[in-house]
Amino acid sequence: MARALTSRRRQSLLLGAIIYGGLASAPAESPAQAEPCLAVIGTGDMGGGIGQRLGQRGRRVVFGSRNPSDPRVQRLVQATGSGASAATPAEAAARCPHLLFAVPWEAAESAIRSLGDLTGKILLDVTNPLMVREGRVEALPASGSGSEQLRAWAPGVRVVKVFNTINVAVILDPALAGGPVSIPLSSDDPEAIAVAEEIVKQFGHDPVLVGGLATARYTEGMAMLYVNQLISRRTPFEFRLVPRSRPTQR
Ligand SMILES: NC(=O)c1ccc[n+]([C@@H]2O[C@H](COP(=O)([O-])OP(=O)(O)OC[C@H]3O[C@@H](n4cnc5c(N)ncnc54)[C@H](OP(=O)(O)O)[C@@H]3O)[C@@H](O)[C@H]2O)c1
């Protein structure tokens, strides 16, 4: 009986939707579903948090994990929805044209080299080539940036630096910062920039293009400042870049 009523109610809802044009005019898939699948390499705080949120709003995510069948990773897949799955990092990278690269910097070279040929793929790089040693933030490359280093390790990949100057909790909840935070983007590739801009906006933040991939060195420096603020227990801050319309006098 209950099943019959449920089914009749579903039919009437369907009919109503058709009459009022709700279904007839609806696009076949939501904008997020129309986006290509995203391989998320690394299932920690950044990869897990960003991947899960994008999946929950309809994007198909393939988590690339060293242990794809691990119960923790499988729970992440379940919570993500939208047809999410987990595979080895190389399988995930092979399946999707867009990648989010979210591993510790110490593992970055071996992780990106393990992904196979990334020619033509867009890689959103959230890493920072830094570590905290004896209470100090250390290690920018002597020259260049971590992002350029990634591109050198995976020739042909189209890298955009994004989300490296903000904590994952604030990425997921802009209200923690009292509103949108500026997210610097560095890339030489217009399509990669467009992909990153769209994702930043989906999280309710403000993308700010700061230049080519070489400028990732500067935002990696911003990340050092950000982390230093946290570990030295000073009042944490977020970066909000304010455009200025007039040039300075000198
Ligand atoms: N946390 C933040 O708020 C934040 C903010 C901005 C930037 N970042 C940057 O984003 C990157 C990821 O940070 P995270 O906080 O997400 O790190 P995390 O929580 O430690 O997660 C990193 C993930 O990378 C994968 N991985 C691959 N090789 C690894 C290895 N040799 N050792 C450890 N993990 C390995 C692991 O996933 P599998 O076990 O599934 O392979 C792991 O869960 C870092 O470069 C960090 O500097 C972090």
The ligand as an SDF file (V2000), in Angstrom:
LIG
                    3D

 48 52  0  0  0  0  0  0  0  0999 V2000
   46.1440   21.4420    4.5420 N   0  0  0  0  0  0  0  0  0  0  0  0
   46.0100   22.6790    4.0860 C   0  0  0  0  0  0  0  0  0  0  0  0
   45.1990   23.4660    4.6160 O   0  0  0  0  0  0  0  0  0  0  0  0
   46.8130   23.1290    2.8930 C   0  0  0  0  0  0  0  0  0  0  0  0
   46.5750   24.4180    2.3870 C   0  0  0  0  0  0  0  0  0  0  0  0
   47.2670   24.8570    1.2690 C   0  0  0  0  0  0  0  0  0  0  0  0
   48.1870   24.0180    0.6560 C   0  0  0  0  0  0  0  0  0  0  0  0
   48.4270   22.7700    1.1630 N   0  0  0  0  0  0  0  0  0  0  0  0
   49.3870   21.9060    0.4670 C   0  0  0  0  0  0  0  0  0  0  0  0
   48.6330   20.8570   -0.1230 O   0  0  0  0  0  0  0  0  0  0  0  0
   49.4040   19.6600   -0.1400 C   0  0  0  0  0  0  0  0  0  0  0  0
   48.6070   18.5570    0.5590 C   0  0  0  0  0  0  0  0  0  0  0  0
   48.3890   18.9670    1.8840 O   0  0  0  0  0  0  0  0  0  0  0  0
   47.4160   18.1360    2.8680 P   0  0  0  0  0  0  0  0  0  0  0  0
   47.2540   18.9730    4.0660 O   0  0  0  0  0  0  0  0  0  0  0  0
   46.2410   17.6420    2.1470 O   0  0  0  0  0  0  0  0  0  0  0  0
   48.3530   16.9000    3.2460 O   0  0  0  0  0  0  0  0  0  0  0  0
   47.9000   15.5260    3.9220 P   0  0  0  0  0  0  0  0  0  0  0  0
   46.6780   15.7120    4.7220 O   0  0  0  0  0  0  0  0  0  0  0  0
   49.1110   14.9840    4.5900 O   0  0  0  0  0  0  0  0  0  0  0  0
   47.5050   14.5980    2.6780 O   0  0  0  0  0  0  0  0  0  0  0  0
   48.4110   14.3260    1.6360 C   0  0  0  0  0  0  0  0  0  0  0  0
   47.9710   13.1070    0.8590 C   0  0  0  0  0  0  0  0  0  0  0  0
   48.9380   12.8570   -0.1390 O   0  0  0  0  0  0  0  0  0  0  0  0
   48.9940   11.4650   -0.4310 C   0  0  0  0  0  0  0  0  0  0  0  0
   50.3870   11.0270   -0.4840 N   0  0  0  0  0  0  0  0  0  0  0  0
   51.0450   10.5940   -1.5920 C   0  0  0  0  0  0  0  0  0  0  0  0
   52.3110   10.2820   -1.3190 N   0  0  0  0  0  0  0  0  0  0  0  0
   52.4810   10.4980   -0.0100 C   0  0  0  0  0  0  0  0  0  0  0  0
   53.6000   10.3270    0.8660 C   0  0  0  0  0  0  0  0  0  0  0  0
   54.7950    9.8670    0.4500 N   0  0  0  0  0  0  0  0  0  0  0  0
   53.4190   10.6510    2.1510 N   0  0  0  0  0  0  0  0  0  0  0  0
   52.2430   11.1100    2.6200 C   0  0  0  0  0  0  0  0  0  0  0  0
   51.1380   11.2830    1.8300 N   0  0  0  0  0  0  0  0  0  0  0  0
   51.2710   10.9790    0.5220 C   0  0  0  0  0  0  0  0  0  0  0  0
   48.2000   10.7590    0.6900 C   0  0  0  0  0  0  0  0  0  0  0  0
   47.0160   10.2370    0.0920 O   0  0  0  0  0  0  0  0  0  0  0  0
   46.9030    8.6570   -0.1770 P   0  0  0  0  0  0  0  0  0  0  0  0
   47.3010    7.9940    1.1280 O   0  0  0  0  0  0  0  0  0  0  0  0
   45.4900    8.4270   -0.5170 O   0  0  0  0  0  0  0  0  0  0  0  0
   47.8560    8.3300   -1.2830 O   0  0  0  0  0  0  0  0  0  0  0  0
   47.8960   11.8270    1.6980 C   0  0  0  0  0  0  0  0  0  0  0  0
   46.6450   11.6570    2.2950 O   0  0  0  0  0  0  0  0  0  0  0  0
   50.7300   19.9750    0.5610 C   0  0  0  0  0  0  0  0  0  0  0  0
   51.7190   20.2290   -0.4180 O   0  0  0  0  0  0  0  0  0  0  0  0
   50.4160   21.2350    1.3520 C   0  0  0  0  0  0  0  0  0  0  0  0
   51.5650   22.0640    1.5170 O   0  0  0  0  0  0  0  0  0  0  0  0
   47.7610   22.3220    2.2620 C   0  0  0  0  0  0  0  0  0  0  0  0
  1  2  1  0
  2  3  2  0
  2  4  1  0
  4  5  1  0
  4 48  2  0
  5  6  2  0
  6  7  1  0
  7  8  2  0
  8  9  1  0
  8 48  1  0
  9 10  1  0
  9 46  1  0
 10 11  1  0
 11 12  1  0
 11 44  1  0
 12 13  1  0
 13 14  1  0
 14 15  2  0
 14 16  1  0
 14 17  1  0
 17 18  1  0
 18 19  2  0
 18 20  1  0
 18 21  1  0
 21 22  1  0
 22 23  1  0
 23 24  1  0
 23 42  1  0
 24 25  1  0
 25 26  1  0
 25 36  1  0
 26 27  1  0
 26 35  1  0
 27 28  2  0
 28 29  1  0
 29 30  1  0
 29 35  2  0
 30 31  1  0
 30 32  2  0
 32 33  1  0
 33 34  2  0
 34 35  1  0
 36 37  1  0
 36 42  1  0
 37 38  1  0
 38 39  2  0
 38 40  1  0
 38 41  1  0
 42 43  1  0
 44 45  1  0
 44 46  1  0
 46 47  1  0
M  CHG  2   8   1  16  -1
M  END
$$$$
